[in-house]
């Protein structure tokens, strides 16, 4: 699935909420608590900025756990910048959420 195919889902509130739920679930499996502010507008960019704050902290304090988390989320290595994306938490957040959104899209399309 390429970025053009994904783009329309980046503006769909139902898909974005499902993406956020999937992200929370995947991070919880690794002991990371992710909370998204429900008062903010449902926008991909808002989720990305919120997740990047968490990632910045985890990259600084728990860097050795990041590779396993990314593997679990199924982020392809070729998509990751050097240092597992920890030099740019906002970009890493974008990559993770894009992967989570793809999982939601595939699940919804194939579960029907």
DADA-V232315 format. One record per run of one state. SS is the DSSP state (A for helix, B for strand, O for the rest). FROM is the first residue (numbers start at 1). TO is the last residue. Records with the same first field share a line. If there is no record, write none. Layout:
BEGIN
SS->FROM-TO + FROM-TO
END
This chain:
BEGIN
O->1-2 + 12-12 + 29-43 + 62-62 + 74-76 + 80-81 + 86-88 + 111-112
A->3-11 + 13-28 + 44-61 + 63-73 + 77-79 + 82-85 + 89-110
END
